[in-house]
Amino acid sequence: MFMPPDSRLHLDPQDEYTHTPEAAGNYNESMYFNAFDTARGIGAWMRLGNRPNEGHAEMTCCVYLPDGRVGFMYGRPPISHNEAMDAGGLRFEVLEPFKRLRVSYEGELLIMDDPHAMADPGSAFKRYPKRRAAISWDEYVPRYLEEMHGAAQLWRIRDLARRVAGGATVTLLCSSACTDPARCHRTLLANLVTAAAARA
């Protein structure tokens, strides 16, 4: 998009939502997200492009796992409108324009030992297994809490709890991209530490 010098771009909250499709046969409205947790060694990017005039969407979900493997899925699920970004198990929701959006995926992922295998998608889809996957906050919470029951994690939680019970101030940090404490692992951890401190 070309913008002449001294132009000003005005964004309206409604711009965060889908729009009425133009008449062009190849009309495409898309959204893209990526997120990375360097401490846990995991990352993901996801894209959904609606092509309502062609009757399908383009869905891509790619997850980088801590052990070096990659979970990947691509598809062209059918759609009949452009009223939502929701196709092929991938869903983007606007909770608060320009501030909070929710991304979730529930479907299959191709689990690849060699990420470069996607240079030949046809071969990769035949070679590697597919696994059911769910990527959402509701799925994340129980998995995180289960992981925190490990011996090393419990030791660390109890150590933090002793400090809190002794009057120390403990600060839990997260990525600068995290803007919603209610949907952050540090809040889950803080609850665990607070509960352990109450028992100390």
ZADO-1210 file (C-alpha; in nm, 4 decimals, padded with zeros to 6 digits):
<atoms>
<atom x="00.0000" y="00.0000" z="00.0000" code="MET" pos="1"/>
<atom x="00.1441" y="00.3362" z="-00.1061" code="PHE" pos="2"/>
<atom x="00.0988" y="00.6269" z="00.1348" code="MET" pos="3"/>
<atom x="00.1950" y="00.9773" z="00.0195" code="PRO" pos="4"/>
<atom x="00.4309" y="01.1782" z="00.2439" code="PRO" pos="5"/>
<atom x="00.2712" y="01.3293" z="00.5561" code="ASP" pos="6"/>
<atom x="-00.0222" y="01.0880" z="00.5325" code="SER" pos="7"/>
<atom x="-00.1926" y="00.9777" z="00.8515" code="ARG" pos="8"/>
<atom x="-00.3419" y="00.6351" z="00.8998" code="LEU" pos="9"/>
<atom x="-00.6546" y="00.6163" z="01.1126" code="HIS" pos="10"/>
<atom x="-00.7484" y="00.2778" z="01.2567" code="LEU" pos="11"/>
<atom x="-01.1002" y="00.2103" z="01.3768" code="ASP" pos="12"/>
<atom x="-01.1730" y="-00.0704" z="01.6272" code="PRO" pos="13"/>
<atom x="-01.4001" y="-00.2246" z="01.3655" code="GLN" pos="14"/>
<atom x="-01.0919" y="-00.2744" z="01.1471" code="ASP" pos="15"/>
<atom x="-00.9876" y="-00.5617" z="01.3728" code="GLU" pos="16"/>
<atom x="-01.2834" y="-00.7675" z="01.2519" code="TYR" pos="17"/>
<atom x="-01.3542" y="-00.9225" z="00.9144" code="THR" pos="18"/>
<atom x="-01.4859" y="-00.7092" z="00.6296" code="HIS" pos="19"/>
<atom x="-01.7442" y="-00.7377" z="00.3554" code="THR" pos="20"/>
<atom x="-01.5720" y="-00.9160" z="00.0648" code="PRO" pos="21"/>
<atom x="-01.4990" y="-00.7240" z="-00.2514" code="GLU" pos="22"/>
<atom x="-01.6151" y="-00.8596" z="-00.5866" code="ALA" pos="23"/>
<atom x="-01.2655" y="-00.9725" z="-00.6894" code="ALA" pos="24"/>
<atom x="-01.2585" y="-01.3472" z="-00.7429" code="GLY" pos="25"/>
<atom x="-00.9309" y="-01.3818" z="-00.5519" code="ASN" pos="26"/>
<atom x="-01.0403" y="-01.1663" z="-00.2546" code="TYR" pos="27"/>
<atom x="-00.8391" y="-01.2735" z="00.0493" code="ASN" pos="28"/>
<atom x="-00.8556" y="-01.1500" z="00.4102" code="GLU" pos="29"/>
<atom x="-00.6006" y="-01.3008" z="00.6423" code="SER" pos="30"/>
<atom x="-00.4586" y="-01.2841" z="00.9941" code="MET" pos="31"/>
<atom x="-00.1211" y="-01.4078" z="01.1161" code="TYR" pos="32"/>
<atom x="00.0105" y="-01.4645" z="01.4686" code="PHE" pos="33"/>
<atom x="00.3360" y="-01.5882" z="01.6173" code="ASN" pos="34"/>
<atom x="00.4442" y="-01.6525" z="01.9746" code="ALA" pos="35"/>
<atom x="00.7652" y="-01.7819" z="02.1297" code="PHE" pos="36"/>
<atom x="00.8638" y="-01.8881" z="02.4804" code="ASP" pos="37"/>
<atom x="01.2432" y="-01.8946" z="02.4773" code="THR" pos="38"/>
<atom x="01.2606" y="-02.0205" z="02.8368" code="ALA" pos="39"/>
<atom x="01.0629" y="-02.3328" z="02.7494" code="ARG" pos="40"/>
<atom x="01.2022" y="-02.3643" z="02.3981" code="GLY" pos="41"/>
<atom x="00.8684" y="-02.3628" z="02.2201" code="ILE" pos="42"/>
<atom x="00.7177" y="-02.1408" z="01.9554" code="GLY" pos="43"/>
<atom x="00.4371" y="-02.1286" z="01.7028" code="ALA" pos="44"/>
<atom x="00.3002" y="-01.9333" z="01.4106" code="TRP" pos="45"/>
<atom x="-00.0451" y="-01.9559" z="01.2615" code="MET" pos="46"/>
<atom x="-00.2169" y="-01.8016" z="00.9608" code="ARG" pos="47"/>
<atom x="-00.5735" y="-01.8105" z="00.8383" code="LEU" pos="48"/>
<atom x="-00.6728" y="-01.6553" z="00.5072" code="GLY" pos="49"/>
<atom x="-01.0381" y="-01.6403" z="00.4046" code="ASN" pos="50"/>
<atom x="-01.1108" y="-01.6678" z="00.0315" code="ARG" pos="51"/>
<atom x="-01.4941" y="-01.6583" z="00.0425" code="PRO" pos="52"/>
<atom x="-01.5341" y="-01.5924" z="-00.3300" code="ASN" pos="53"/>
<atom x="-01.3397" y="-01.9113" z="-00.3984" code="GLU" pos="54"/>
<atom x="-01.5258" y="-02.1083" z="-00.1302" code="GLY" pos="55"/>
<atom x="-01.2304" y="-02.1982" z="00.0881" code="HIS" pos="56"/>
<atom x="-00.9823" y="-02.0708" z="00.3444" code="ALA" pos="57"/>
<atom x="-00.6073" y="-02.1264" z="00.3726" code="GLU" pos="58"/>
<atom x="-00.5077" y="-02.2574" z="00.7151" code="MET" pos="59"/>
<atom x="-00.1516" y="-02.3012" z="00.8397" code="THR" pos="60"/>
<atom x="-00.0387" y="-02.4002" z="01.1882" code="CYS" pos="61"/>
<atom x="00.3278" y="-02.4551" z="01.2733" code="CYS" pos="62"/>
<atom x="00.4556" y="-02.5418" z="01.6224" code="VAL" pos="63"/>
<atom x="00.8254" y="-02.5636" z="01.7141" code="TYR" pos="64"/>
<atom x="00.8665" y="-02.8208" z="01.9915" code="LEU" pos="65"/>
<atom x="01.1406" y="-02.8146" z="02.2608" code="PRO" pos="66"/>
<atom x="01.3008" y="-03.1370" z="02.1317" code="ASP" pos="67"/>
<atom x="01.3623" y="-02.9914" z="01.7856" code="GLY" pos="68"/>
<atom x="01.0649" y="-03.1498" z="01.6137" code="ARG" pos="69"/>
<atom x="00.8036" y="-02.9436" z="01.4334" code="VAL" pos="70"/>
<atom x="00.4277" y="-02.9886" z="01.4286" code="GLY" pos="71"/>
<atom x="00.2779" y="-02.8644" z="01.1037" code="PHE" pos="72"/>
<atom x="-00.0560" y="-02.8607" z="00.9288" code="MET" pos="73"/>
<atom x="-00.1880" y="-02.6922" z="00.6165" code="TYR" pos="74"/>
<atom x="-00.5286" y="-02.7144" z="00.4598" code="GLY" pos="75"/>
<atom x="-00.7907" y="-02.5455" z="00.2457" code="ARG" pos="76"/>
<atom x="-01.1085" y="-02.5975" z="00.4485" code="PRO" pos="77"/>
<atom x="-01.4368" y="-02.4949" z="00.2856" code="PRO" pos="78"/>
<atom x="-01.6057" y="-02.1687" z="00.3888" code="ILE" pos="79"/>
<atom x="-01.9163" y="-01.9924" z="00.2599" code="SER" pos="80"/>
<atom x="-01.8733" y="-01.6434" z="00.4108" code="HIS" pos="81"/>
<atom x="-01.6257" y="-01.3987" z="00.5609" code="ASN" pos="82"/>
<atom x="-01.8024" y="-01.3380" z="00.8908" code="GLU" pos="83"/>
<atom x="-01.5357" y="-01.5009" z="01.1094" code="ALA" pos="84"/>
<atom x="-01.1775" y="-01.6233" z="01.1102" code="MET" pos="85"/>
<atom x="-01.2667" y="-01.9817" z="01.1935" code="ASP" pos="86"/>
<atom x="-01.1812" y="-02.2699" z="00.9606" code="ALA" pos="87"/>
<atom x="-01.0036" y="-02.6038" z="00.9670" code="GLY" pos="88"/>
<atom x="-00.9813" y="-02.6081" z="01.3468" code="GLY" pos="89"/>
<atom x="-00.7988" y="-02.2733" z="01.3615" code="LEU" pos="90"/>
<atom x="-00.9879" y="-01.9854" z="01.5214" code="ARG" pos="91"/>
<atom x="-00.8965" y="-01.6185" z="01.5776" code="PHE" pos="92"/>
<atom x="-01.1201" y="-01.4139" z="01.8090" code="GLU" pos="93"/>
<atom x="-01.1064" y="-01.0407" z="01.8818" code="VAL" pos="94"/>
<atom x="-01.1697" y="-00.9943" z="02.2546" code="LEU" pos="95"/>
<atom x="-01.0711" y="-00.6269" z="02.2721" code="GLU" pos="96"/>
<atom x="-00.9676" y="-00.4488" z="01.9498" code="PRO" pos="97"/>
<atom x="-00.5945" y="-00.3690" z="01.9277" code="PHE" pos="98"/>
<atom x="-00.5370" y="-00.5136" z="02.2766" code="LYS" pos="99"/>
<atom x="-00.6549" y="-00.8714" z="02.3225" code="ARG" pos="100"/>
<atom x="-00.7073" y="-01.1487" z="02.0704" code="LEU" pos="101"/>
<atom x="-00.7495" y="-01.5205" z="02.1267" code="ARG" pos="102"/>
<atom x="-00.5922" y="-01.7872" z="01.9070" code="VAL" pos="103"/>
<atom x="-00.6847" y="-02.1539" z="01.9310" code="SER" pos="104"/>
<atom x="-00.6283" y="-02.4635" z="01.7215" code="TYR" pos="105"/>
<atom x="-00.7795" y="-02.8082" z="01.7517" code="GLU" pos="106"/>
<atom x="-00.6986" y="-03.0645" z="01.4879" code="GLY" pos="107"/>
<atom x="-00.4123" y="-03.2718" z="01.3523" code="GLU" pos="108"/>
<atom x="-00.0446" y="-03.1813" z="01.3329" code="LEU" pos="109"/>
<atom x="00.2136" y="-03.3539" z="01.1189" code="LEU" pos="110"/>
<atom x="00.5027" y="-03.4312" z="01.3601" code="ILE" pos="111"/>
<atom x="00.8328" y="-03.3991" z="01.1734" code="MET" pos="112"/>
<atom x="01.1822" y="-03.4845" z="01.3001" code="ASP" pos="113"/>
<atom x="01.3313" y="-03.2843" z="01.0135" code="ASP" pos="114"/>
<atom x="01.1752" y="-02.9381" z="00.9662" code="PRO" pos="115"/>
<atom x="01.3353" y="-02.9124" z="00.6209" code="HIS" pos="116"/>
<atom x="01.1117" y="-03.1975" z="00.5072" code="ALA" pos="117"/>
<atom x="00.8433" y="-02.9398" z="00.4246" code="MET" pos="118"/>
<atom x="01.0509" y="-02.8442" z="00.1216" code="ALA" pos="119"/>
<atom x="00.8705" y="-03.1454" z="-00.0297" code="ASP" pos="120"/>
<atom x="00.5223" y="-03.1308" z="00.1287" code="PRO" pos="121"/>
<atom x="00.3829" y="-03.4239" z="-00.0665" code="GLY" pos="122"/>
<atom x="00.6554" y="-03.6557" z="00.0601" code="SER" pos="123"/>
<atom x="00.6409" y="-03.5158" z="00.4155" code="ALA" pos="124"/>
<atom x="00.2681" y="-03.5806" z="00.4486" code="PHE" pos="125"/>
<atom x="00.3256" y="-03.9420" z="00.3482" code="LYS" pos="126"/>
<atom x="00.6364" y="-03.9922" z="00.5605" code="ARG" pos="127"/>
<atom x="00.5485" y="-03.8445" z="00.8995" code="TYR" pos="128"/>
<atom x="00.2655" y="-03.9322" z="01.1414" code="PRO" pos="129"/>
<atom x="-00.0265" y="-03.7071" z="01.2275" code="LYS" pos="130"/>
<atom x="-00.1240" y="-03.6469" z="01.5892" code="ARG" pos="131"/>
<atom x="-00.4293" y="-03.4822" z="01.7385" code="ARG" pos="132"/>
<atom x="-00.3465" y="-03.1486" z="01.8980" code="ALA" pos="133"/>
<atom x="-00.5181" y="-02.8681" z="02.0837" code="ALA" pos="134"/>
<atom x="-00.3661" y="-02.5243" z="02.1361" code="ILE" pos="135"/>
<atom x="-00.5724" y="-02.3052" z="02.3660" code="SER" pos="136"/>
<atom x="-00.5640" y="-02.1566" z="02.7140" code="TRP" pos="137"/>
<atom x="-00.8134" y="-02.4152" z="02.8382" code="ASP" pos="138"/>
<atom x="-00.5782" y="-02.6892" z="02.7199" code="GLU" pos="139"/>
<atom x="-00.2659" y="-02.5143" z="02.8441" code="TYR" pos="140"/>
<atom x="-00.3732" y="-02.4724" z="03.2081" code="VAL" pos="141"/>
<atom x="-00.4097" y="-02.8411" z="03.3035" code="PRO" pos="142"/>
<atom x="-00.0911" y="-02.9316" z="03.1144" code="ARG" pos="143"/>
<atom x="00.1039" y="-02.6580" z="03.2914" code="TYR" pos="144"/>
<atom x="-00.0279" y="-02.7591" z="03.6336" code="LEU" pos="145"/>
<atom x="00.0566" y="-03.1224" z="03.5628" code="GLU" pos="146"/>
<atom x="00.4120" y="-03.0250" z="03.4677" code="GLU" pos="147"/>
<atom x="00.4466" y="-02.8300" z="03.7931" code="MET" pos="148"/>
<atom x="00.4038" y="-03.1559" z="03.9876" code="HIS" pos="149"/>
<atom x="00.7521" y="-03.2681" z="03.8810" code="GLY" pos="150"/>
<atom x="01.0111" y="-03.3081" z="04.1574" code="ALA" pos="151"/>
<atom x="01.2283" y="-03.0171" z="04.0417" code="ALA" pos="152"/>
<atom x="00.9277" y="-02.7876" z="03.9939" code="GLN" pos="153"/>
<atom x="00.7831" y="-02.8701" z="04.3367" code="LEU" pos="154"/>
<atom x="01.1188" y="-02.8019" z="04.5000" code="TRP" pos="155"/>
<atom x="01.1358" y="-02.4608" z="04.3328" code="ARG" pos="156"/>
<atom x="00.7763" y="-02.3756" z="04.4255" code="ILE" pos="157"/>
<atom x="00.8397" y="-02.4685" z="04.7906" code="ARG" pos="158"/>
<atom x="01.1596" y="-02.2622" z="04.7917" code="ASP" pos="159"/>
<atom x="00.9709" y="-01.9574" z="04.6619" code="LEU" pos="160"/>
<atom x="00.6899" y="-02.0250" z="04.9092" code="ALA" pos="161"/>
<atom x="00.9367" y="-02.0224" z="05.2015" code="ARG" pos="162"/>
<atom x="01.0671" y="-01.6862" z="05.0887" code="ARG" pos="163"/>
<atom x="00.7171" y="-01.5429" z="05.0577" code="VAL" pos="164"/>
<atom x="00.6169" y="-01.6810" z="05.3974" code="ALA" pos="165"/>
<atom x="00.9286" y="-01.5166" z="05.5393" code="GLY" pos="166"/>
<atom x="00.8218" y="-01.1767" z="05.4098" code="GLY" pos="167"/>
<atom x="01.0315" y="-01.1605" z="05.0941" code="ALA" pos="168"/>
<atom x="00.8986" y="-01.0025" z="04.7755" code="THR" pos="169"/>
<atom x="00.9069" y="-01.2354" z="04.4747" code="VAL" pos="170"/>
<atom x="00.8589" y="-01.0934" z="04.1261" code="THR" pos="171"/>
<atom x="00.7498" y="-01.3246" z="03.8439" code="LEU" pos="172"/>
<atom x="00.8261" y="-01.2045" z="03.4927" code="LEU" pos="173"/>
<atom x="00.7038" y="-01.2963" z="03.1456" code="CYS" pos="174"/>
<atom x="00.7552" y="-01.1834" z="02.7869" code="SER" pos="175"/>
<atom x="00.6891" y="-00.8173" z="02.7039" code="SER" pos="176"/>
<atom x="00.4295" y="-00.9481" z="02.4583" code="ALA" pos="177"/>
<atom x="00.2199" y="-01.0779" z="02.7473" code="CYS" pos="178"/>
<atom x="-00.0447" y="-00.8166" z="02.8288" code="THR" pos="179"/>
<atom x="-00.3103" y="-01.0194" z="03.0082" code="ASP" pos="180"/>
<atom x="-00.2073" y="-01.1560" z="03.3506" code="PRO" pos="181"/>
<atom x="-00.5290" y="-01.3584" z="03.3661" code="ALA" pos="182"/>
<atom x="-00.4028" y="-01.5698" z="03.0757" code="ARG" pos="183"/>
<atom x="-00.0359" y="-01.5988" z="03.1709" code="CYS" pos="184"/>
<atom x="00.1627" y="-01.8834" z="03.3263" code="HIS" pos="185"/>
<atom x="00.3067" y="-01.6457" z="03.5889" code="ARG" pos="186"/>
<atom x="-00.0420" y="-01.6081" z="03.7401" code="THR" pos="187"/>
<atom x="-00.0760" y="-01.9858" z="03.7587" code="LEU" pos="188"/>
<atom x="00.2670" y="-02.0069" z="03.9209" code="LEU" pos="189"/>
<atom x="00.1848" y="-01.7259" z="04.1643" code="ALA" pos="190"/>
<atom x="-00.1249" y="-01.9163" z="04.2759" code="ASN" pos="191"/>
<atom x="00.0842" y="-02.2290" z="04.3371" code="LEU" pos="192"/>
<atom x="00.3430" y="-02.0340" z="04.5360" code="VAL" pos="193"/>
<atom x="00.0752" y="-01.8536" z="04.7396" code="THR" pos="194"/>
<atom x="-00.0982" y="-02.1805" z="04.8247" code="ALA" pos="195"/>
<atom x="00.2312" y="-02.3417" z="04.9248" code="ALA" pos="196"/>
<atom x="00.3236" y="-02.0387" z="05.1382" code="ALA" pos="197"/>
<atom x="-00.0076" y="-02.0673" z="05.3235" code="ALA" pos="198"/>
<atom x="00.0846" y="-02.4251" z="05.4159" code="ARG" pos="199"/>
<atom x="00.4410" y="-02.3381" z="05.5158" code="ALA" pos="200"/>
</atoms>
